[in-house]
């Protein structure tokens, strides 16, 4: 099949990046970058974090099981969040879930033992509604520009490569617990 070039008329790289001038979309891209980076970064350090004597001193296999629970929490939370989004305004619910994620990270960083470990695992549940809600809010009201805006938002997931790298740098320089400041 030949490509229907008329579908792409008026779409240019310059036009796509010009959309960043829209504060709602620009902030949405930043939020996706930070959120995906935090989600991946936390999962990336979790086995080592849960293995520390100050947290739970778990063997890697046992810690790996809790990483699975982190991701399961994100899945269950996404389903429950879908229901909650019918009852509450998306921006407010996103703010509540974000505050919960930050609080859980702080609890984990400033406590020890099982509380520290399980608080970090529970961040998966708090992260659950973030991607779809940020995406929807960032593109709200867009019509013809929605495909280009979606492309920018999807590109922002590169935070999943950069934030874990930054967390590793902080962990190497200071400590694994101190690296939790990066996703906050």
N, C-alpha and C positions, 0 to 999 in steps of 0.2 A: 504494500500500500504506500502511496505517496503521502507525504506529510502535508496537512492542510495549513499552509503558511498564513492564511488569513486569520487563524486563531491567535497568532503571535504578533500581528501588526500592532504597533504602538507599545509593545513591551520591549524595554531596553534595560541594560544593566544600570545606566545612569538613572533611569526612571525608578528602578527598584531601590537603589540607594538613596534617592531623593525622598523616599517614603520615611526614612529615618528621621526626617525633620518633624514628623508627627510625634509629639511627646508620648502619646499613648502607646504607639508601636515601639518607639525607642525604649521606653521603660519596660515594655513587655519583653523585648529582646534581652535587655539587661537581666530581667527577672528569670527568664528561661536559662540564660547563661549561668547565673548564680545557683538557681535551684538544681539544675542537672548536675552541676559541679559539686554541690553539697551532697546530693543523693549518692553519686558515684564515689565521691571522696570518703564519705562515712563508711559505705560498704567496703571500700578498698582497705581501710585501716582496721576494720572491725575484728578480724581474727587476731591480729597482734594486740589490739587494745584489750580484748576480752581475755587474752592470755597473760596480761600483766598481773603481777602480784597485788597491785593496789586495786584492781577491779575484781576479776573473778578467778584468775589463775587457771584458766581453762586450757586443756590440750587443744591443738589446732582442729581436730575432728569435731570436738564438742563445740568449739567456737564457730566452726563452719555451719553447724546445725542452726545456731542462733542467727547467722547471716541469712539463712533460708527463711527464718521467721521474720527478719527485717523486711525481706521482699514480700513475704506472705502478708505482712501487715499493710504494705503498700497496696497490694491487690484487694484485700478485704476493705481497706479504707476507701479505695476508689469506688467500690460498689456502694458502700454506705454513704460515701460523699455524694454520689449521683442522686441518691434519695434526698439527702440534706439540701442539695442545691435547688431542689424544687420548693423547699420551705424557707430558705434564707437567700438574701441577696448575695450573688457570687463574690463580690468584692469584700463584703464583711466576713463571709465564711472563709475566704482565702486569708484574710488578716488573722482570724482566730487560729486557723491551722498553722500559719506561719509563726505566730506567737507561741503556739504549743511546741513546734519544732525547736525554736530557739530556747524555750524554757527547758525542754528535755535535754538539749545539748549542754546547757549550763548546769543542770542537775548532774549530768554524767561527769562533767569536768570538775565540779566542785564537791563531789561525793566520792565514796569508795565502796568496794564490795559489790554485792548483787545489785544494789540500787543504781550504782554507776553503770553497770553493764546493761541492765534491763532498760534503763532510761534511754541509752543510745539505740538499743534495738527498737524501742517504741517510736523513734523518729521516723521509721518507715511508714507507720500509720499516719503520722502527722504530715508527711510529704505527699500522701496519696492523691489529693485533689489538685495539687499545684499545677502540673503541666496542662491539663485540659482547661482549667479555669484561667490561668494566665493567658493561654493561647486565645481563648474565646474573648476575654476582656480586651486583649491587645488588638484584635481584628474587628471588634464590635463596630457596626455601622459601615464597614467597608463593603464595596460591591465589586467594581471592576479591578480594584487594586488588591483584592483579597489573595489571589494566587501569588503575587509577588511578596506581599506581607507574610504569607505563610512560609515562603521560601526563606525569608530573613529569619523568622522565628525558628525554623528548623535548623538553620545554620548556627543559631545561637547555642545549640546543644554542644558545641565545641567546649563549653565550660566543663563538660564531663571529662575532658582531657587536661585542661589547664588547672582547675581547682585542685584535683588530686595531686598534681605535680607540686603546687604551692603548699599543700598540706604536708607532703613528703619533705619539702625543704624546711618547713618549720619544725617538723618532727626530728629531722636530723640535727638542726641547729639548737633546738630547745628540748622538746619532749613530745611524745605521742599525744599526751593530754593537751599540751599547749597547741597542737595542730588543730584542735577543735575550734579555735577562734576563727579559722579561715572560713568554714561553712557558716558560721554565725554572721 
